[in-house]
Amino acid sequence: MRMTLNAEEQPLKVDVLNGEVVMTGPRVAIALHPTAATETAQRLLAAADLAIEQARAGAVQRLDGGAASNDMF
């Protein structure tokens, strides 16, 4: 199965409203309790680090003539 997503170029806007962390963007709105927001931030950071590593590896593969893949599954 190949998953295609429309990635946003702009970061989400983040506010605190009524004791919850609220993130909004062009196609998303998320409200989290503080502990869930902390866990989500840690997971986002780890995923971003992995994506950067994969992008670098993909650039090397393309230079070597290999095909990079975005397949999630």
C-alpha positions as CSV (number, residue, x, y, z in Angstrom):
1,M,0.0,0.0,0.0
2,R,1.4,3.4,-0.9
3,M,0.3,6.4,1.1
4,T,0.4,9.9,-0.5
5,L,-0.1,12.9,1.7
6,N,-0.1,16.6,1.0
7,A,2.7,17.9,3.2
8,E,2.3,21.4,4.5
9,E,5.2,23.9,4.0
10,Q,4.2,26.1,6.9
11,P,4.4,25.0,10.6
12,L,1.2,24.8,12.6
13,K,0.1,27.8,14.6
14,V,0.2,27.0,18.4
15,D,-1.8,28.7,21.1
16,V,-2.9,27.9,24.7
17,L,-6.6,28.2,25.2
18,N,-8.5,27.2,28.4
19,G,-5.5,25.2,29.6
20,E,-5.1,23.2,26.4
21,V,-2.5,23.4,23.6
22,V,-4.3,24.1,20.4
23,M,-2.5,23.7,17.0
24,T,-4.2,24.9,13.8
25,G,-3.2,24.9,10.2
26,P,-4.9,25.2,6.8
27,R,-6.4,21.7,7.0
28,V,-6.1,20.7,10.7
29,A,-7.1,21.8,14.2
30,I,-5.9,19.8,17.2
31,A,-6.5,20.5,20.9
32,L,-4.4,18.5,23.5
33,H,-4.1,18.4,27.2
34,P,-0.6,19.6,28.4
35,T,0.8,16.1,29.0
36,A,-0.5,14.8,25.6
37,A,1.0,17.9,24.0
38,T,4.4,17.1,25.5
39,E,4.4,13.5,24.4
40,T,3.2,14.6,20.9
41,A,6.1,17.2,20.7
42,Q,8.6,14.5,21.6
43,R,7.2,12.1,18.9
44,L,7.2,14.9,16.3
45,L,10.8,15.7,17.0
46,A,11.8,12.0,16.7
47,A,9.8,11.7,13.4
48,A,11.3,14.9,12.0
49,D,14.8,13.6,12.8
50,L,14.1,10.3,11.1
51,A,12.6,12.1,8.1
52,I,15.7,14.2,7.8
53,E,17.9,11.1,7.9
54,Q,15.8,9.4,5.3
55,A,15.9,12.4,3.0
56,R,19.7,12.5,3.2
57,A,19.9,8.8,2.5
58,G,17.5,9.2,-0.4
59,A,19.7,12.0,-1.9
60,V,22.7,9.7,-1.7
61,Q,20.7,6.9,-3.3
62,R,19.6,9.1,-6.2
63,L,23.2,10.2,-6.8
64,D,24.1,6.5,-6.9
65,G,21.3,5.8,-9.5
66,G,19.0,4.1,-7.0
67,A,15.3,5.0,-6.7
68,A,14.2,6.6,-3.4
69,S,10.8,5.5,-2.1
70,N,8.1,7.2,-0.1
71,D,6.3,3.9,0.6
72,M,4.9,3.9,4.1
73,F,4.0,0.2,4.2
